Amino acid sequence: MDKVTGYVTGVNGNLVAATFSGSVRKNEVGYVLVGDDRLKGEVIRVNGDTASMQIYEMTNGIQVGDKVELSGELMSVELGPGLLTQVFDGLQNPLPELAQQCGFFLQRGVYLDPIPNKDWEFTPLVKPGDHVTAGDAVGSVPEGLFTHLIMVPFGLKNQGWRVKSVREKGVYNVRDTVAVLENESGEEKELTMVFSWPVKQPIRCYEERLRPDETLVTKLRSIDTFLPVAKGGTFCVPGPFGAGKTVLQHMEAKNADVDVVIVAACGERAGEVVEVLKEFPELVDPRTGRSLMERTIIICNTSSMPVAAREASVYTAVTMAEYYRQMGLDVLLLADSTSRWAQAMREMSGRLEEIPGEEAFPAYLESVIASFYERAGKVRLKNGKIASVTIGGTVSPAGGNFEEPVTQATLKVVGAFHGLSRERSDARKYPAIHPIDSWSKYRGVVDMDRVEQARSILKRSNEINQMMKVIGEEGTSAEDYIVYQKGELLDAVYLQQNSFDPIDAACDPDRQIHEFNVLYDVLTRDFALSDKKEIRAFFNQVRQEFLDWHNTVFRTPEFEAQEKRLKDFYLSKAAG
């Protein structure tokens, strides 16, 4: 079939208008020919014979009359073994290979195969005559820690496909034919280990979508106990610049109870992305004792790259997450930062001359953000396995203003809100999640009734603190001062966590439950304390005993001994 061609009729930044003589589809990939370069773009609007394309490269040198070729394919990613450990840009170009080919300054118009051209040990899981459909496994290959399933492409649905032939167990190239399918009409389809899938179409090859009711353990006390996330759920981390969003995501990636981690650095500053690239290979996976990169994929799209590619990076990442979910794995997708993706949408919307919404963001901002987060979920696959994609996105509101459109649009669709506070980060209270303003709809690892009671003490303590700023400590009653100190104790010994301490950096659910129950006993007890000096000294000592307790290994003699010292001390002052 002849490819549809056209020519450029207008250029506005990363937006190119082109006229075509054939049929054009929205989200179709096209190339603008500038000299020897083929600049990749995507059709985002069609009006008669004119199409608007967002170009994923710098558009310098594009002139009216330049030839444009359509590929006939939608914006897609390649899926297959070899994705793990890789670092891609938003268009799924492997960045290390690009650097080898182009040097430190990437050339435009260079696109490489994302799946490494290597051999894999293939094991067939079907035999000739078996009936298969989209998402069914025809074989498997070992990929690092996991068994990577070679699946029937997700587009082959309900067409009566059966296996005509399949390769025997052996070593084959990733692009060799490993199976041949045939349908009732006699049409044949050759399967390799690699296939493509459009990034803006969710993968729905599962039996049932389930309610996310299982806690995703992050080993961060403030999250698992007070602001839990569920497997297959969604959460957002808004906060001002420098409040610790990226570091928090690092801790979640390292300690979260998931199989695969995908990090989408969407429009982040180049220096920050470099830090991610340097630090992730050095992070030790607590599960295996090896590098965390062995089960990680990083999508890099810095603020210095063309704005249009930010959108591509988000959809590329979520499609890869859904792909690994189809293998029965739990996947965590961390998008940093969705605000810059929204800014890219605003820029393209302005160039399309669309009617602007609040703060000049497009009127469809909410629906686009919702459609992204809705691709998270916990599912039951056709083979009975339960798998999930959990999505966590950071938001970077200017000045930490949570009332701005991107934060508000995100809050409408996520299940948990972890708002970072400038006040807490300035006070070096990490993680800087505001415990009162933040919320979660999911169930945590600790009894929720007790958690709510602790939260009410924290709120009351905060109110007393605000009052004390006006009337001073001397104008506060001893009863109120004790409540204030209880809230401060909860904050200091439970909500804050020392990531530099090898023991306290990651707190298992069993330990969280145990420590919270002891803390709850302190919070709900009455103490025979007379004056503020005695109250202050008592709670300072309790705080120190708790912190010393955190530094002991769980269920060891040292742990038990420190727990006894702590209990003996606070019970000595208990009323009655």
C-alpha positions in Angstrom: 0.0 0.0 0.0 1.3 3.4 -0.9 2.1 5.7 1.9 0.1 8.9 2.2 2.2 12.0 1.6 1.6 15.7 1.9 3.4 18.9 2.4 3.9 21.5 5.2 1.6 24.5 5.1 2.5 26.2 8.4 4.9 26.0 11.3 4.3 27.3 14.8 7.0 26.1 17.3 6.5 22.3 17.7 3.2 22.4 15.8 3.3 21.8 12.1 0.2 22.1 9.8 0.3 19.8 6.7 -2.1 19.1 3.8 -2.5 15.5 2.6 -4.1 13.9 -0.4 -5.1 10.7 1.3 -6.8 9.6 4.5 -5.3 10.6 7.8 -6.0 9.2 11.3 -5.7 11.0 14.7 -2.6 9.8 16.6 -1.0 8.5 13.4 2.8 8.9 13.2 4.3 10.9 10.4 7.7 12.2 9.4 8.6 15.7 8.1 11.5 15.4 5.7 14.1 18.2 6.2 17.2 17.5 4.1 18.5 14.1 5.2 16.5 14.2 8.5 13.2 12.5 9.1 11.5 14.3 12.1 9.0 12.2 13.9 5.6 13.6 14.8 2.0 12.7 15.7 -1.3 13.8 14.2 -3.3 15.5 17.0 -6.1 17.1 14.9 -7.6 16.6 11.5 -9.7 19.2 9.7 -10.6 18.2 6.2 -7.4 17.6 4.2 -5.3 19.5 6.7 -3.7 17.8 9.8 -2.0 19.4 12.8 1.0 17.4 13.9 3.0 17.8 17.1 6.7 17.2 16.3 8.8 15.4 18.8 12.0 17.1 17.7 13.4 20.6 17.4 11.6 22.1 14.3 14.4 24.4 13.2 14.7 24.4 9.4 11.2 23.2 8.6 9.8 25.3 5.7 6.4 25.5 4.0 6.4 23.0 1.2 8.6 20.4 2.9 7.4 16.8 2.2 5.5 14.9 5.0 5.1 11.1 5.0 2.6 9.3 7.1 3.6 5.8 8.4 0.0 4.4 8.5 0.7 3.3 12.2 -0.5 4.9 15.4 2.0 6.2 18.0 3.2 2.9 19.4 5.9 1.2 21.6 7.7 -2.0 21.0 7.1 -4.7 23.7 9.2 -7.7 24.3 12.1 -9.1 26.4 14.9 -6.7 27.1 13.0 -3.7 28.3 14.1 -4.1 32.0 17.3 -2.2 33.0 17.0 0.1 30.1 16.9 3.9 29.9 14.7 5.3 27.2 13.6 8.8 26.0 9.9 9.5 25.5 9.9 8.0 22.1 11.4 4.7 23.4 14.9 5.4 22.0 17.5 3.7 24.2 19.6 6.7 25.4 22.9 4.8 26.1 22.9 3.5 22.4 21.9 7.0 21.2 24.9 8.5 23.1 27.3 5.9 21.5 26.0 6.8 18.1 25.6 10.5 18.4 27.9 11.6 21.2 26.9 13.8 24.0 24.7 16.0 21.9 21.8 14.0 20.5 21.0 14.4 16.8 17.5 14.9 15.7 15.9 12.4 13.4 17.8 9.4 14.8 15.6 6.6 16.0 16.9 3.2 17.2 15.3 -0.1 17.9 14.2 -0.1 21.6 14.5 -3.9 22.0 18.1 -5.1 22.0 18.8 -7.4 19.0 20.0 -10.3 21.1 19.3 -14.1 21.5 17.0 -15.5 24.2 16.3 -19.0 25.4 12.7 -19.7 24.2 10.5 -22.3 25.9 7.2 -23.1 24.1 4.0 -23.1 26.2 1.6 -24.2 23.5 1.4 -26.9 20.9 0.1 -27.0 17.3 -3.7 -27.0 17.3 -4.2 -25.0 20.5 -6.7 -22.2 20.3 -5.3 -18.8 21.5 -6.4 -15.2 21.7 -4.9 -11.8 22.5 -2.7 -11.9 25.6 -2.3 -15.7 25.8 1.3 -16.9 26.3 2.8 -19.0 23.5 6.2 -19.3 25.2 8.5 -17.8 27.7 12.1 -16.5 28.1 14.1 -15.8 31.3 14.5 -12.0 31.8 16.6 -11.3 34.8 14.6 -12.1 37.9 11.4 -12.9 36.0 10.0 -15.3 33.4 9.1 -13.1 30.5 6.0 -14.4 28.7 5.9 -14.2 24.9 2.3 -13.3 24.3 -0.2 -13.2 21.4 -0.4 -9.5 20.2 -3.1 -7.7 22.1 -4.9 -6.8 18.8 -5.7 -10.4 17.8 -9.1 -10.7 19.5 -12.0 -13.0 18.8 -10.9 -14.2 15.4 -10.6 -18.0 16.1 -6.8 -18.1 16.0 -5.1 -21.4 16.6 -1.4 -22.4 16.7 -0.3 -23.8 13.3 3.4 -24.2 14.4 5.7 -23.3 17.3 9.4 -23.5 17.6 11.0 -26.1 19.8 12.9 -25.1 23.0 16.1 -23.4 22.0 18.0 -20.1 21.5 16.5 -17.7 19.0 17.0 -14.1 18.0 14.4 -11.7 19.5 13.0 -11.0 16.0 12.9 -14.6 14.7 9.5 -16.2 14.1 8.8 -18.4 17.1 5.2 -19.3 16.3 2.7 -19.2 13.4 -1.0 -18.6 14.0 -3.9 -19.4 11.6 -7.5 -18.3 11.8 -10.7 -19.9 10.3 -10.3 -17.9 7.1 -6.8 -19.4 6.5 -5.0 -16.1 7.3 -1.7 -16.7 8.9 0.1 -14.5 11.4 3.8 -14.9 12.3 4.8 -14.2 15.9 8.2 -13.0 17.0 9.1 -12.1 20.6 8.5 -8.5 19.8 5.3 -6.6 18.8 4.0 -3.0 18.9 1.0 -1.5 20.7 -0.5 2.0 20.5 0.4 3.9 23.6 -3.0 5.7 24.0 -5.0 2.5 23.9 -5.2 0.7 27.3 -4.4 -3.0 27.3 -7.6 -4.8 28.3 -6.7 -8.5 27.8 -7.9 -9.6 31.3 -10.8 -11.4 32.7 -12.0 -9.0 35.4 -11.1 -5.6 36.9 -10.9 -5.8 40.7 -11.3 -3.4 43.6 -7.8 -2.3 44.9 -8.1 -3.5 48.5 -4.6 -4.8 49.2 -2.2 -2.4 50.8 0.9 -1.6 48.8 3.6 -1.7 51.5 6.2 1.0 51.0 7.9 0.5 54.5 7.4 4.2 55.1 5.4 4.5 58.4 3.6 7.8 57.5 2.3 6.2 54.3 1.6 2.6 55.3 -0.2 3.5 58.6 -1.7 7.0 58.0 -1.9 7.5 54.2 -1.9 4.1 52.6 -1.7 3.2 49.0 -3.3 0.1 47.5 -2.0 -2.2 44.8 -3.7 -1.1 41.6 -4.5 2.2 43.2 -3.4 5.8 42.5 -1.8 8.5 44.5 -0.3 11.9 43.9 2.6 13.8 45.6 2.1 17.5 45.2 4.6 19.9 46.8 6.8 22.9 46.3 10.2 22.7 44.7 12.8 21.2 47.0 10.3 19.6 49.4 11.6 16.1 48.7 9.2 14.7 46.0 11.9 13.0 44.0 13.7 11.5 47.1 10.3 10.2 48.3 9.8 8.5 45.0 13.3 6.9 45.3 12.3 5.5 48.7 9.0 4.2 47.3 10.7 2.6 44.3 13.3 0.9 46.5 11.1 -0.5 49.2 7.6 -0.9 47.6 6.2 -4.4 47.5 6.1 -4.7 43.7 7.9 -6.7 41.0 8.7 -4.0 38.5 9.3 -0.3 38.9 8.9 2.2 36.0 10.1 5.8 36.5 8.9 8.4 34.0 11.0 11.6 34.4 8.6 13.8 32.5 10.0 17.3 31.9 12.2 17.3 35.0 15.3 19.4 35.0 18.3 17.7 33.3 20.4 17.8 36.5 17.7 16.1 38.5 17.3 13.4 35.8 21.1 12.8 35.8 20.9 12.2 39.6 18.2 9.6 39.0 20.3 7.9 36.4 23.4 7.9 38.7 21.6 6.9 41.9 19.3 4.1 40.7 22.0 1.6 39.6 23.6 2.2 43.0 20.4 1.5 45.0 20.5 -2.0 46.5 17.3 -4.0 46.0 16.3 -5.2 49.5 14.7 -8.3 47.8 17.8 -9.5 46.0 20.7 -7.6 47.4 21.6 -6.6 43.8 21.1 -3.4 41.8 17.5 -2.0 41.8 17.9 -1.4 38.0 17.5 -5.1 37.3 13.7 -4.7 37.7 13.5 -1.0 36.7 12.8 0.9 33.5 13.5 4.6 33.3 11.9 6.9 30.8 13.9 10.2 30.5 12.4 13.3 29.1 14.1 16.4 30.5 12.9 20.0 30.4 15.5 20.8 27.7 13.9 18.3 25.3 11.0 19.3 23.0 7.8 19.8 25.0 5.7 17.5 22.8 7.8 14.5 23.9 6.7 14.9 27.5 3.2 13.6 26.6 4.8 10.6 24.8 6.9 9.7 27.8 3.9 9.4 30.1 2.0 7.2 27.7 5.1 5.1 26.8 5.6 4.4 30.5 2.0 3.4 31.3 1.9 1.1 28.3 5.0 -0.7 29.4 3.5 -1.0 32.9 0.3 -2.6 31.5 2.5 -5.0 29.4 4.3 -6.4 32.5 0.9 -6.5 34.3 -0.2 -9.0 31.6 2.5 -11.4 32.8 0.9 -11.5 36.3 3.3 -9.0 37.9 2.7 -6.0 40.2 4.0 -2.8 38.7 4.7 0.6 40.2 4.7 3.6 37.8 6.2 6.8 39.2 5.6 9.9 37.0 7.7 12.9 37.9 6.2 15.5 37.2 2.8 15.5 35.7 2.7 19.4 36.1 5.3 19.7 33.3 3.3 17.3 31.1 0.3 19.6 31.7 2.4 22.6 30.8 3.3 20.9 27.6 -0.4 20.4 26.9 -1.0 24.0 27.6 1.6 25.1 25.1 0.3 22.8 22.4 -3.3 23.9 23.1 -2.3 27.6 22.7 -0.7 26.8 19.4 -3.8 25.1 18.2 -5.7 28.2 19.2 -8.1 26.3 21.4 -10.4 28.1 23.9 -8.3 28.2 27.1 -9.6 27.0 30.5 -8.4 28.1 34.0 -4.8 29.5 34.0 -4.7 29.0 30.2 -4.6 25.2 30.6 -6.8 23.4 28.0 -10.5 22.8 28.9 -9.9 19.1 28.6 -7.1 19.0 31.2 -9.2 17.1 33.7 -10.3 14.4 31.3 -6.7 13.8 30.0 -5.3 13.5 33.5 -8.2 11.2 34.5 -7.7 8.9 31.5 -4.0 8.5 32.5 -4.7 7.6 36.2 -7.6 5.3 35.2 -5.1 3.0 33.5 -4.0 1.9 36.9 -5.8 -1.0 38.3 -5.8 -4.5 39.9 -7.0 -7.2 37.5 -7.6 -10.9 37.3 -6.0 -12.4 34.2 -7.4 -15.2 32.1 -5.1 -17.7 33.8 -6.4 -16.7 37.2 -3.4 -14.6 38.3 -3.9 -11.3 40.1 -1.8 -8.5 38.8 -1.7 -4.7 39.2 -0.5 -1.4 38.0 -0.1 1.3 40.7 0.4 4.9 39.5 1.9 7.6 41.6 2.4 11.0 40.1 4.2 14.1 41.5 2.7 17.5 41.0 4.8 20.7 41.1 2.4 23.6 41.8 4.1 27.0 41.7 4.7 28.2 45.2 3.2 25.0 46.6 -0.3 26.3 45.8 -2.6 23.2 45.9 -5.5 25.2 44.5 -4.0 25.4 41.0 -5.7 23.5 38.1 -3.3 20.5 37.7 -3.4 19.6 41.5 -7.1 20.0 41.6 -7.7 17.9 38.5 -5.4 15.2 39.9 -7.1 15.2 43.4 -10.4 14.4 41.7 -9.2 11.0 40.4 -6.6 9.7 42.8 -7.2 7.5 45.8 -4.5 9.0 48.1 -3.1 12.5 48.5 0.4 12.9 49.9 0.8 16.7 50.1 4.3 17.9 50.9 4.8 20.8 53.1 7.4 23.6 52.8 7.2 24.2 56.5 8.0 20.5 57.3 10.8 20.3 54.8 12.4 23.5 56.1 12.2 22.0 59.6 13.9 18.9 58.2 10.9 16.7 59.0 11.2 13.9 56.4 9.3 12.6 54.6 7.7 16.1 54.5 4.2 14.8 54.0 1.7 17.0 55.8 -0.1 14.5 58.1 -3.3 16.6 58.5 -3.9 18.0 55.0 -3.1 14.7 53.3 -5.7 11.9 53.0 -6.2 8.4 51.6 -9.2 6.3 50.7 -7.4 3.0 51.1 -6.9 0.7 54.1 -3.5 0.6 55.8 -1.6 -2.0 57.7 -2.7 -0.8 61.2 -6.2 -0.9 62.7 -8.0 2.1 61.1 -10.0 3.1 64.3 -6.8 3.5 66.2 -5.2 5.4 63.4 -8.1 7.8 63.3 -7.9 8.3 67.1 -4.1 9.1 66.7 -4.9 11.5 63.9 -7.5 13.3 66.1 -4.8 13.8 68.8 -2.4 15.1 66.1 -5.1 17.6 64.9 -5.8 18.8 68.4 -2.1 19.1 69.1 -1.7 21.3 66.0 -4.6 23.5 67.1 -3.0 24.0 70.6 0.3 24.8 68.9 -1.4 27.5 66.8 -3.0 28.9 70.0 0.4 28.9 71.8 1.9 31.0 69.1 -0.6 33.7 70.1 -1.0 33.4 73.8 2.3 31.7 74.7 3.1 28.5 76.6 2.3 30.1 79.9 -1.3 30.7 78.9 -1.9 27.0 78.1 -3.3 24.6 80.6 -1.3 21.5 81.7 -3.9 19.2 80.1 -3.7 21.0 76.7 0.1 21.0 77.0 0.2 17.3 77.4 -2.0 16.8 74.3 0.4 19.2 72.4 3.4 17.1 73.5 1.6 13.8 72.5 1.1 15.2 69.0 4.7 16.3 68.8 5.8 12.8 70.0 3.7 11.1 67.3 5.2 13.3 64.7 8.8 12.9 65.9 8.9 9.1 66.5 6.4 7.8 63.9 5.8 10.1 61.0 9.4 11.1 60.6 11.9 8.5 59.4 15.6 8.5 59.1 16.5 7.3 55.6 20.3 7.4 56.4 19.8 4.8 59.2 20.0 1.3 57.7 17.4 0.0 60.2 15.0 2.9 60.3 15.0 3.6 56.6 12.6 0.7 55.9 10.0 -0.4 58.5 8.2 -3.7 57.8 4.4 -3.9 58.5 4.9 -6.2 61.5 7.2 -3.7 63.1 4.9 -0.8 62.2 2.0 -2.6 63.9 4.0 -3.4 67.0 5.5 0.1 67.4 2.2 1.8 66.7 0.5 -0.2 69.4 3.1 0.9 72.0 2.8 4.5 70.8 -1.0 4.3 70.9 -0.7 3.2 74.5 1.3 6.4 75.3 -1.1 8.6 73.4 -4.2 7.4 75.1 -2.9 7.2 78.7 -3.3 9.8 81.4 0.0 10.8 83.1 0.5 12.2 86.6 2.5 15.3 85.5 2.1 18.6 87.4 3.9 21.4 85.6 5.1 22.2 82.1 8.8 21.7 82.9 8.1 18.1 84.1 5.8 17.4 81.1 8.4 18.6 78.7 11.2 16.6 80.3 9.0 13.5 80.4 8.1 13.6 76.7 11.6 14.4 75.7 12.8 11.3 77.5 10.0 9.2 75.9 10.9 10.6 72.5 14.6 9.6 73.0 13.6 6.1 74.2 11.5 5.6 71.0 14.3 6.8 68.7 16.8 4.5 70.4 14.2 1.7 69.9 14.0 2.5 66.1 17.8 1.8 65.8 17.5 -1.8 67.1 16.9 -4.8 64.8 13.3 -6.1 65.1 12.7 -9.0 67.5 16.3 -9.2 68.8 17.2 -9.2 72.5 18.3 -5.5 72.1 14.9 -4.7 70.7 13.1 -6.4 73.6 15.4 -4.8 76.2 14.8 -1.3 74.7 11.1 -1.8 74.6 11.1 -2.8 78.3 13.1 0.3 79.2 10.6 2.5 77.2 7.5 0.9 78.8 9.0 1.0 82.3 9.7 4.7 82.0 6.4 5.9 80.7 4.4 3.6 83.0 6.2 5.0 86.0 4.4 8.3 85.3 1.0 6.8 84.4 -1.9 8.2 86.4 -3.6 5.6 88.7 
